[in-house]
Amino acid sequence: MSRRFRKPLEKKGVREARKDDKRAAKRGKPSFAKKDTGKPGGRPEARGEGAPRRAAAKVTKPSAGVRPQRSPAPHDEVVAPKAVPLPTKVQTVIVTADENNMRVDRFLEHRFPGLSFSHIQRIVRKGELRINGKRADSKDRLEEGQSVRIPPLKLDAPKAAERSEAAEKTFAELRKMILFEDNDVMVLNKPAGLAVQGGSGMTKHVDLMLEVMRDAKGQKPRLVHRLDRETSGCLLIAKTRFAASALTASFRHRSARKIYWALVAGVPKPKQGRISTYLAKEENEEDSIMRVASHGDEGASHAVTYYAVVETSAQKLAWVSLKPVTGRTHQLRAHMAHIDHPIVGDPKYFNKENWQLPGGLQNRLHLLARRIVIPHPRGGVIDVTAPLPPHMLQSWNLLGLEGDRFDPIEHAPEE
């Protein structure tokens, strides 16, 4: 049954003010309503490939979570939630469907970003955290509908960390690479030539550089996926254990969408297609390489890639957009070589004889991790795009390729 409520009577002065406003509107006084920009959402136009240091990063999140730590670039779209305050007194919360089967320590990290691991262990050890009235262990799994008693919480006071001159230089170098960052996630624009992980004789790589970003709780940002040393572009980093677990699961369940750009020899026919093979690692005295194998071969794994030609240059070169469904080692490089259109500058897989590199182009791997789209650990979606690296931008300019052309790979299947 509906109820009607009478509006309270306005005072005479308020009524007269409203009448004055209406009369002013009729006389054509200016309004303070927002103007229509003529574009959906009033978003600014994207800049050219060579202009921004940071490329577009779009993050859409719900109302609960964390606030990004940097101001977005003019062409970024970041809808960030507010930080959840820590409880100052005992409270009881109910486990939601999204939190079903979540470990107790992950549950607390999810509910209260910034809470230290040591503090979580301390309240659990003292028996202050209870599930349905019983003492909880940090490794216990929660079930939807359970009630969790949470004691008053507090953030540990941050410790002043002193960095050496070399560490400060490394820290500044990493900060320049950041395309997007918030309390849980960081996306770097990895330059070509910088390894992601160490190897024999490797003295500098991203994993080692991340040591300078250890926080007051001793947590170091973690690698979530890999890029080849000579591949540039979007590299996803987890800043917390909770984020690392969630992002790793997204890759495992193929919830992440990755798009690469490459310059290849010749023009693939058809201009859009699917490459499906088995790949196996082949070791030799000097190096290892991924070869196309048969189903059932030792170490062979199924690999699927979708490709689309975006633009061509005199039928000698083609700019292709690639979407890998699987994530095998050197998958894109091996697949493009397999269809006889190897990636320009690839020292391992370029197999075309008597092929001359056009003048002005650098003999470096022309492969960019252009875009990554992945669910955010706390809800919503991370969508980050990287600009062309200097050597590829030079090639695009020399060949007259337009970096802002429509990318047809957007509509490729996800499976």
PAKOL-248903 format. One record per residue (C-alpha): x, y, z; residue number from 1. Coordinates in nm, 3 decimals. Layout:
BEGIN
+---------+---------+---------+-----+
|    east |   north |      up | num |
+---------+---------+---------+-----+
|       X |       Y |       Z | NUM |
...
+---------+---------+---------+-----+
end
This chain:
BEGIN
+---------+---------+---------+-----+
|    east |   north |      up | num |
+---------+---------+---------+-----+
|   0.000 |   0.000 |   0.000 |   1 |
|   0.146 |   0.331 |  -0.102 |   2 |
|   0.156 |   0.637 |   0.119 |   3 |
|   0.143 |   0.999 |   0.027 |   4 |
|   0.349 |   1.257 |   0.203 |   5 |
|   0.263 |   1.624 |   0.196 |   6 |
|   0.548 |   1.854 |   0.111 |   7 |
|   0.628 |   2.093 |   0.397 |   8 |
|   0.518 |   2.449 |   0.330 |   9 |
|   0.798 |   2.677 |   0.221 |  10 |
|   0.852 |   3.006 |   0.392 |  11 |
|   0.734 |   3.319 |   0.213 |  12 |
|   1.090 |   3.436 |   0.141 |  13 |
|   1.178 |   3.103 |  -0.023 |  14 |
|   0.866 |   3.109 |  -0.239 |  15 |
|   0.942 |   3.464 |  -0.355 |  16 |
|   1.303 |   3.363 |  -0.440 |  17 |
|   1.177 |   3.075 |  -0.654 |  18 |
|   0.942 |   3.310 |  -0.840 |  19 |
|   1.234 |   3.547 |  -0.904 |  20 |
|   1.435 |   3.256 |  -1.049 |  21 |
|   1.153 |   3.164 |  -1.287 |  22 |
|   1.113 |   3.523 |  -1.402 |  23 |
|   1.491 |   3.546 |  -1.462 |  24 |
|   1.483 |   3.227 |  -1.669 |  25 |
|   1.207 |   3.371 |  -1.889 |  26 |
|   1.414 |   3.684 |  -1.950 |  27 |
|   1.694 |   3.465 |  -2.092 |  28 |
|   1.946 |   3.478 |  -1.806 |  29 |
|   2.234 |   3.226 |  -1.852 |  30 |
|   2.197 |   2.878 |  -1.705 |  31 |
|   2.461 |   2.685 |  -1.505 |  32 |
|   2.368 |   2.355 |  -1.668 |  33 |
|   2.661 |   2.164 |  -1.821 |  34 |
|   2.715 |   2.216 |  -2.190 |  35 |
|   2.691 |   1.929 |  -2.436 |  36 |
|   3.041 |   1.854 |  -2.563 |  37 |
|   2.907 |   1.684 |  -2.873 |  38 |
|   3.092 |   1.365 |  -2.780 |  39 |
|   2.968 |   1.064 |  -2.579 |  40 |
|   3.048 |   1.130 |  -2.214 |  41 |
|   3.224 |   1.453 |  -2.302 |  42 |
|   3.559 |   1.272 |  -2.322 |  43 |
|   3.856 |   1.456 |  -2.470 |  44 |
|   4.002 |   1.342 |  -2.800 |  45 |
|   4.285 |   1.092 |  -2.787 |  46 |
|   4.629 |   1.219 |  -2.880 |  47 |
|   4.856 |   1.088 |  -3.152 |  48 |
|   5.097 |   0.804 |  -3.095 |  49 |
|   5.401 |   1.021 |  -3.058 |  50 |
|   5.253 |   1.272 |  -2.817 |  51 |
|   5.183 |   1.110 |  -2.479 |  52 |
|   5.434 |   0.955 |  -2.249 |  53 |
|   5.149 |   0.769 |  -2.084 |  54 |
|   4.889 |   0.603 |  -2.302 |  55 |
|   4.521 |   0.564 |  -2.232 |  56 |
|   4.426 |   0.375 |  -1.917 |  57 |
|   4.058 |   0.310 |  -1.854 |  58 |
|   3.954 |   0.167 |  -1.519 |  59 |
|   3.593 |   0.120 |  -1.423 |  60 |
|   3.519 |   0.010 |  -1.069 |  61 |
|   3.225 |  -0.012 |  -0.830 |  62 |
|   3.179 |   0.213 |  -0.528 |  63 |
|   3.383 |   0.006 |  -0.282 |  64 |
|   3.758 |  -0.025 |  -0.313 |  65 |
|   4.056 |   0.203 |  -0.346 |  66 |
|   4.149 |   0.534 |  -0.504 |  67 |
|   4.422 |   0.556 |  -0.773 |  68 |
|   4.743 |   0.707 |  -0.641 |  69 |
|   4.821 |   0.921 |  -0.943 |  70 |
|   4.627 |   1.184 |  -1.126 |  71 |
|   4.506 |   1.043 |  -1.458 |  72 |
|   4.636 |   1.179 |  -1.785 |  73 |
|   4.391 |   1.402 |  -1.978 |  74 |
|   4.279 |   1.114 |  -2.196 |  75 |
|   4.252 |   0.856 |  -1.915 |  76 |
|   3.912 |   0.752 |  -1.784 |  77 |
|   3.938 |   0.640 |  -1.423 |  78 |
|   3.628 |   0.580 |  -1.215 |  79 |
|   3.778 |   0.508 |  -0.874 |  80 |
|   3.603 |   0.401 |  -0.557 |  81 |
|   3.664 |   0.550 |  -0.215 |  82 |
|   3.881 |   0.381 |   0.047 |  83 |
|   3.694 |   0.170 |   0.303 |  84 |
|   3.752 |   0.300 |   0.659 |  85 |
|   3.889 |   0.055 |   0.914 |  86 |
|   3.644 |  -0.037 |   1.193 |  87 |
|   3.719 |   0.137 |   1.524 |  88 |
|   3.496 |  -0.101 |   1.722 |  89 |
|   3.389 |  -0.464 |   1.704 |  90 |
|   3.162 |  -0.536 |   1.408 |  91 |
|   3.003 |  -0.843 |   1.250 |  92 |
|   2.985 |  -0.880 |   0.871 |  93 |
|   2.824 |  -1.143 |   0.649 |  94 |
|   3.025 |  -1.327 |   0.383 |  95 |
|   2.893 |  -1.244 |   0.035 |  96 |
|   2.865 |  -1.472 |  -0.268 |  97 |
|   3.175 |  -1.312 |  -0.423 |  98 |
|   3.371 |  -1.393 |  -0.106 |  99 |
|   3.265 |  -1.759 |  -0.094 | 100 |
|   3.563 |  -1.999 |  -0.054 | 101 |
|   3.797 |  -1.704 |   0.011 | 102 |
|   4.070 |  -1.755 |   0.272 | 103 |
|   4.030 |  -1.553 |   0.591 | 104 |
|   4.348 |  -1.348 |   0.536 | 105 |
|   4.250 |  -1.276 |   0.173 | 106 |
|   3.901 |  -1.180 |   0.296 | 107 |
|   4.046 |  -0.918 |   0.532 | 108 |
|   4.280 |  -0.784 |   0.263 | 109 |
|   3.985 |  -0.762 |   0.025 | 110 |
|   3.760 |  -0.583 |   0.274 | 111 |
|   4.027 |  -0.351 |   0.418 | 112 |
|   4.302 |  -0.254 |   0.167 | 113 |
|   4.625 |  -0.151 |   0.337 | 114 |
|   4.584 |  -0.381 |   0.637 | 115 |
|   4.923 |  -0.537 |   0.706 | 116 |
|   4.984 |  -0.912 |   0.696 | 117 |
|   5.137 |  -0.900 |   1.045 | 118 |
|   4.828 |  -0.729 |   1.187 | 119 |
|   4.601 |  -0.991 |   1.029 | 120 |
|   4.809 |  -1.272 |   1.178 | 121 |
|   4.811 |  -1.101 |   1.517 | 122 |
|   4.431 |  -1.070 |   1.552 | 123 |
|   4.385 |  -1.427 |   1.428 | 124 |
|   4.647 |  -1.563 |   1.670 | 125 |
|   4.479 |  -1.385 |   1.964 | 126 |
|   4.141 |  -1.532 |   1.872 | 127 |
|   3.987 |  -1.190 |   1.811 | 128 |
|   3.855 |  -1.293 |   1.470 | 129 |
|   3.564 |  -1.537 |   1.486 | 130 |
|   3.353 |  -1.717 |   1.225 | 131 |
|   3.002 |  -1.804 |   1.343 | 132 |
|   3.127 |  -1.757 |   1.697 | 133 |
|   3.429 |  -1.989 |   1.664 | 134 |
|   3.798 |  -1.898 |   1.655 | 135 |
|   3.933 |  -1.869 |   1.302 | 136 |
|   4.261 |  -1.961 |   1.138 | 137 |
|   4.406 |  -1.736 |   0.866 | 138 |
|   4.395 |  -2.027 |   0.619 | 139 |
|   4.031 |  -2.118 |   0.687 | 140 |
|   3.796 |  -2.091 |   0.388 | 141 |
|   3.480 |  -1.884 |   0.426 | 142 |
|   3.133 |  -1.979 |   0.307 | 143 |
|   2.859 |  -1.748 |   0.182 | 144 |
|   2.627 |  -1.639 |   0.463 | 145 |
|   2.872 |  -1.697 |   0.748 | 146 |
|   2.906 |  -1.418 |   1.005 | 147 |
|   3.257 |  -1.288 |   1.074 | 148 |
|   3.333 |  -1.100 |   1.395 | 149 |
|   3.597 |  -0.836 |   1.322 | 150 |
|   3.778 |  -0.655 |   1.606 | 151 |
|   3.892 |  -0.291 |   1.588 | 152 |
|   4.162 |  -0.261 |   1.321 | 153 |
|   4.444 |  -0.018 |   1.260 | 154 |
|   4.709 |   0.044 |   0.996 | 155 |
|   5.070 |  -0.004 |   1.096 | 156 |
|   5.269 |   0.318 |   1.104 | 157 |
|   5.478 |   0.338 |   0.786 | 158 |
|   5.850 |   0.301 |   0.829 | 159 |
|   6.077 |   0.559 |   0.677 | 160 |
|   6.274 |   0.385 |   0.406 | 161 |
|   6.605 |   0.518 |   0.288 | 162 |
|   6.718 |   0.441 |  -0.063 | 163 |
|   7.068 |   0.459 |  -0.202 | 164 |
|   7.143 |   0.686 |  -0.495 | 165 |
|   7.132 |   0.388 |  -0.732 | 166 |
|   6.797 |   0.273 |  -0.585 | 167 |
|   6.652 |   0.623 |  -0.625 | 168 |
|   6.758 |   0.619 |  -0.990 | 169 |
|   6.593 |   0.280 |  -1.042 | 170 |
|   6.278 |   0.398 |  -0.863 | 171 |
|   6.255 |   0.707 |  -1.086 | 172 |
|   6.307 |   0.486 |  -1.395 | 173 |
|   6.017 |   0.263 |  -1.292 | 174 |
|   5.790 |   0.559 |  -1.218 | 175 |
|   5.842 |   0.686 |  -1.573 | 176 |
|   5.722 |   0.350 |  -1.709 | 177 |
|   5.389 |   0.353 |  -1.523 | 178 |
|   5.078 |   0.365 |  -1.741 | 179 |
|   4.835 |   0.298 |  -1.456 | 180 |
|   4.860 |   0.247 |  -1.081 | 181 |
|   4.635 |   0.209 |  -0.779 | 182 |
|   4.671 |   0.036 |  -0.440 | 183 |
|   4.660 |  -0.314 |  -0.590 | 184 |
|   4.774 |  -0.300 |  -0.950 | 185 |
|   5.040 |  -0.135 |  -1.164 | 186 |
|   5.078 |  -0.152 |  -1.543 | 187 |
|   5.422 |  -0.068 |  -1.680 | 188 |
|   5.516 |   0.034 |  -2.032 | 189 |
|   5.816 |  -0.199 |  -2.057 | 190 |
|   6.075 |  -0.072 |  -2.305 | 191 |
|   6.223 |  -0.301 |  -2.570 | 192 |
|   6.555 |  -0.448 |  -2.459 | 193 |
|   6.470 |  -0.469 |  -2.087 | 194 |
|   6.427 |  -0.827 |  -1.962 | 195 |
|   6.135 |  -0.909 |  -1.733 | 196 |
|   6.322 |  -1.174 |  -1.533 | 197 |
|   6.686 |  -1.258 |  -1.480 | 198 |
|   6.890 |  -1.516 |  -1.668 | 199 |
|   7.253 |  -1.611 |  -1.705 | 200 |
|   7.463 |  -1.296 |  -1.696 | 201 |
|   7.154 |  -1.075 |  -1.653 | 202 |
|   7.229 |  -0.783 |  -1.420 | 203 |
|   6.920 |  -0.569 |  -1.485 | 204 |
|   6.560 |  -0.680 |  -1.523 | 205 |
|   6.213 |  -0.569 |  -1.412 | 206 |
|   6.182 |  -0.824 |  -1.132 | 207 |
|   6.506 |  -0.700 |  -0.976 | 208 |
|   6.412 |  -0.334 |  -1.026 | 209 |
|   6.088 |  -0.391 |  -0.833 | 210 |
|   6.293 |  -0.452 |  -0.517 | 211 |
|   6.312 |  -0.074 |  -0.469 | 212 |
|   5.931 |  -0.062 |  -0.443 | 213 |
|   5.899 |  -0.277 |  -0.131 | 214 |
|   5.643 |  -0.114 |   0.097 | 215 |
|   5.646 |  -0.058 |   0.474 | 216 |
|   5.514 |  -0.413 |   0.524 | 217 |
|   5.798 |  -0.560 |   0.319 | 218 |
|   5.575 |  -0.656 |   0.027 | 219 |
|   5.739 |  -0.635 |  -0.313 | 220 |
|   5.529 |  -0.590 |  -0.631 | 221 |
|   5.493 |  -0.920 |  -0.815 | 222 |
|   5.508 |  -1.011 |  -1.183 | 223 |
|   5.178 |  -1.152 |  -1.307 | 224 |
|   5.273 |  -1.232 |  -1.668 | 225 |
|   5.580 |  -1.206 |  -1.892 | 226 |
|   5.697 |  -1.031 |  -2.209 | 227 |
|   5.996 |  -1.124 |  -2.423 | 228 |
|   6.301 |  -0.906 |  -2.367 | 229 |
|   6.270 |  -0.727 |  -2.704 | 230 |
|   5.889 |  -0.690 |  -2.683 | 231 |
|   5.770 |  -0.356 |  -2.548 | 232 |
|   5.438 |  -0.251 |  -2.398 | 233 |
|   5.189 |  -0.338 |  -2.124 | 234 |
|   5.332 |  -0.541 |  -1.836 | 235 |
|   5.094 |  -0.616 |  -1.548 | 236 |
|   5.227 |  -0.599 |  -1.192 | 237 |
|   5.044 |  -0.695 |  -0.868 | 238 |
|   5.126 |  -0.476 |  -0.568 | 239 |
|   4.965 |  -0.704 |  -0.307 | 240 |
|   4.938 |  -1.079 |  -0.247 | 241 |
|   4.561 |  -1.051 |  -0.282 | 242 |
|   4.590 |  -0.885 |  -0.624 | 243 |
|   4.854 |  -1.135 |  -0.740 | 244 |
|   4.624 |  -1.427 |  -0.658 | 245 |
|   4.323 |  -1.269 |  -0.833 | 246 |
|   4.512 |  -1.159 |  -1.146 | 247 |
|   4.689 |  -1.495 |  -1.181 | 248 |
|   4.349 |  -1.665 |  -1.167 | 249 |
|   4.222 |  -1.431 |  -1.442 | 250 |
|   4.506 |  -1.538 |  -1.671 | 251 |
|   4.452 |  -1.903 |  -1.582 | 252 |
|   4.081 |  -1.879 |  -1.663 | 253 |
|   4.153 |  -1.673 |  -1.978 | 254 |
|   3.959 |  -1.375 |  -1.849 | 255 |
|   4.240 |  -1.144 |  -1.959 | 256 |
|   4.237 |  -1.003 |  -2.314 | 257 |
|   4.570 |  -0.906 |  -2.472 | 258 |
|   4.622 |  -0.731 |  -2.804 | 259 |
|   4.961 |  -0.697 |  -2.977 | 260 |
|   5.074 |  -0.492 |  -3.275 | 261 |
|   5.345 |  -0.615 |  -3.512 | 262 |
|   5.508 |  -0.525 |  -3.843 | 263 |
|   5.550 |  -0.835 |  -4.060 | 264 |
|   5.708 |  -0.922 |  -4.391 | 265 |
|   5.456 |  -0.948 |  -4.675 | 266 |
|   5.077 |  -0.931 |  -4.646 | 267 |
|   4.897 |  -1.230 |  -4.489 | 268 |
|   4.611 |  -1.383 |  -4.692 | 269 |
|   4.337 |  -1.392 |  -4.590 | 270 |
|   4.368 |  -1.058 |  -4.414 | 271 |
|   4.195 |  -1.195 |  -4.106 | 272 |
|   4.245 |  -1.544 |  -3.975 | 273 |
|   4.311 |  -1.796 |  -3.700 | 274 |
|   4.638 |  -1.979 |  -3.644 | 275 |
|   4.613 |  -2.305 |  -3.451 | 276 |
|   4.917 |  -2.528 |  -3.399 | 277 |
|   5.106 |  -2.725 |  -3.137 | 278 |
|   5.432 |  -2.571 |  -3.016 | 279 |
|   5.723 |  -2.742 |  -2.847 | 280 |
|   6.056 |  -2.611 |  -2.722 | 281 |
|   6.361 |  -2.719 |  -2.920 | 282 |
|   6.695 |  -2.688 |  -2.742 | 283 |
|   7.031 |  -2.649 |  -2.912 | 284 |
|   7.382 |  -2.568 |  -2.795 | 285 |
|   7.344 |  -2.190 |  -2.815 | 286 |
|   6.976 |  -2.118 |  -2.765 | 287 |
|   6.622 |  -2.257 |  -2.756 | 288 |
|   6.342 |  -2.199 |  -3.003 | 289 |
|   5.972 |  -2.289 |  -3.026 | 290 |
|   5.893 |  -2.517 |  -3.319 | 291 |
|   5.560 |  -2.621 |  -3.467 | 292 |
|   5.494 |  -2.975 |  -3.342 | 293 |
|   5.231 |  -3.245 |  -3.381 | 294 |
|   4.965 |  -3.341 |  -3.132 | 295 |
|   5.113 |  -3.592 |  -2.890 | 296 |
|   5.475 |  -3.483 |  -2.936 | 297 |
|   5.673 |  -3.458 |  -2.614 | 298 |
|   5.631 |  -3.114 |  -2.455 | 299 |
|   5.387 |  -2.997 |  -2.726 | 300 |
|   5.116 |  -2.750 |  -2.619 | 301 |
|   4.821 |  -2.624 |  -2.820 | 302 |
|   4.850 |  -2.256 |  -2.924 | 303 |
|   4.583 |  -2.036 |  -3.085 | 304 |
|   4.627 |  -1.684 |  -3.226 | 305 |
|   4.385 |  -1.457 |  -3.413 | 306 |
|   4.532 |  -1.199 |  -3.650 | 307 |
|   4.403 |  -0.912 |  -3.862 | 308 |
|   4.582 |  -0.689 |  -4.113 | 309 |
|   4.529 |  -0.325 |  -4.017 | 310 |
|   4.727 |  -0.153 |  -4.296 | 311 |
|   4.986 |  -0.239 |  -4.562 | 312 |
|   5.288 |  -0.074 |  -4.719 | 313 |
|   5.345 |  -0.146 |  -5.089 | 314 |
|   5.250 |  -0.513 |  -5.037 | 315 |
|   5.596 |  -0.566 |  -4.885 | 316 |
|   5.507 |  -0.500 |  -4.522 | 317 |
|   5.191 |  -0.527 |  -4.315 | 318 |
|   5.086 |  -0.388 |  -3.981 | 319 |
|   4.898 |  -0.670 |  -3.809 | 320 |
|   4.701 |  -0.680 |  -3.486 | 321 |
|   4.728 |  -1.005 |  -3.290 | 322 |
|   4.513 |  -1.158 |  -3.019 | 323 |
|   4.664 |  -1.467 |  -2.850 | 324 |
|   4.406 |  -1.697 |  -2.692 | 325 |
|   4.676 |  -1.909 |  -2.527 | 326 |
|   4.999 |  -1.780 |  -2.378 | 327 |
|   5.283 |  -2.002 |  -2.500 | 328 |
|   5.646 |  -1.894 |  -2.509 | 329 |
|   5.722 |  -1.695 |  -2.827 | 330 |
|   5.374 |  -1.788 |  -2.953 | 331 |
|   5.313 |  -1.483 |  -3.173 | 332 |
|   5.664 |  -1.485 |  -3.318 | 333 |
|   5.651 |  -1.857 |  -3.398 | 334 |
|   5.299 |  -1.837 |  -3.542 | 335 |
|   5.372 |  -1.547 |  -3.777 | 336 |
|   5.687 |  -1.724 |  -3.901 | 337 |
|   5.478 |  -2.042 |  -3.948 | 338 |
|   5.243 |  -1.866 |  -4.195 | 339 |
|   5.549 |  -1.721 |  -4.377 | 340 |
|   5.502 |  -1.365 |  -4.248 | 341 |
|   5.765 |  -1.333 |  -3.976 | 342 |
|   5.785 |  -1.023 |  -3.757 | 343 |
|   6.035 |  -0.764 |  -3.878 | 344 |
|   6.357 |  -0.759 |  -3.676 | 345 |
|   6.300 |  -1.098 |  -3.510 | 346 |
|   6.647 |  -1.252 |  -3.459 | 347 |
|   6.510 |  -1.603 |  -3.393 | 348 |
|   6.214 |  -1.655 |  -3.623 | 349 |
|   6.268 |  -1.433 |  -3.928 | 350 |
|   6.310 |  -1.698 |  -4.197 | 351 |
|   6.268 |  -1.521 |  -4.532 | 352 |
|   6.572 |  -1.552 |  -4.760 | 353 |
|   6.702 |  -1.261 |  -4.969 | 354 |
|   6.467 |  -1.023 |  -4.791 | 355 |
|   6.599 |  -0.670 |  -4.749 | 356 |
|   6.497 |  -0.444 |  -4.462 | 357 |
|   6.358 |  -0.119 |  -4.610 | 358 |
|   6.588 |   0.179 |  -4.565 | 359 |
|   6.543 |   0.377 |  -4.245 | 360 |
|   6.386 |   0.093 |  -4.048 | 361 |
|   6.575 |  -0.034 |  -3.745 | 362 |
|   6.655 |  -0.405 |  -3.735 | 363 |
|   6.478 |  -0.454 |  -3.401 | 364 |
|   6.180 |  -0.667 |  -3.307 | 365 |
|   5.865 |  -0.483 |  -3.417 | 366 |
|   5.626 |  -0.629 |  -3.159 | 367 |
|   5.424 |  -0.426 |  -2.906 | 368 |
|   5.200 |  -0.548 |  -2.622 | 369 |
|   4.950 |  -0.282 |  -2.723 | 370 |
|   4.660 |  -0.335 |  -2.483 | 371 |
|   4.554 |  -0.539 |  -2.182 | 372 |
|   4.197 |  -0.574 |  -2.053 | 373 |
|   4.152 |  -0.772 |  -1.730 | 374 |
|   3.909 |  -0.782 |  -1.435 | 375 |
|   4.028 |  -0.570 |  -1.142 | 376 |
|   4.082 |  -0.776 |  -0.824 | 377 |
|   3.829 |  -0.560 |  -0.636 | 378 |
|   3.572 |  -0.538 |  -0.914 | 379 |
|   3.542 |  -0.356 |  -1.242 | 380 |
|   3.784 |  -0.377 |  -1.534 | 381 |
|   4.138 |  -0.254 |  -1.602 | 382 |
|   4.184 |  -0.142 |  -1.964 | 383 |
|   4.529 |  -0.003 |  -2.048 | 384 |
|   4.687 |   0.087 |  -2.383 | 385 |
|   5.058 |   0.145 |  -2.452 | 386 |
|   5.205 |   0.377 |  -2.720 | 387 |
|   5.434 |   0.264 |  -2.999 | 388 |
|   5.797 |   0.240 |  -2.882 | 389 |
|   6.045 |   0.480 |  -3.051 | 390 |
|   6.177 |   0.231 |  -3.311 | 391 |
|   5.826 |   0.123 |  -3.415 | 392 |
|   5.697 |   0.482 |  -3.421 | 393 |
|   5.987 |   0.568 |  -3.654 | 394 |
|   5.888 |   0.279 |  -3.885 | 395 |
|   5.519 |   0.381 |  -3.881 | 396 |
|   5.615 |   0.736 |  -3.978 | 397 |
|   5.855 |   0.627 |  -4.254 | 398 |
|   5.599 |   0.386 |  -4.402 | 399 |
|   5.310 |   0.631 |  -4.371 | 400 |
|   5.107 |   0.403 |  -4.143 | 401 |
|   4.835 |   0.580 |  -3.947 | 402 |
|   4.861 |   0.478 |  -3.581 | 403 |
|   4.502 |   0.574 |  -3.499 | 404 |
|   4.335 |   0.349 |  -3.758 | 405 |
|   4.048 |   0.119 |  -3.653 | 406 |
|   4.179 |  -0.208 |  -3.511 | 407 |
|   3.969 |  -0.497 |  -3.654 | 408 |
|   4.103 |  -0.749 |  -3.400 | 409 |
|   3.860 |  -0.605 |  -3.143 | 410 |
|   3.588 |  -0.836 |  -3.277 | 411 |
|   3.799 |  -1.154 |  -3.284 | 412 |
|   3.663 |  -1.443 |  -3.074 | 413 |
|   3.795 |  -1.503 |  -2.724 | 414 |
|   3.829 |  -1.879 |  -2.770 | 415 |
+---------+---------+---------+-----+
end
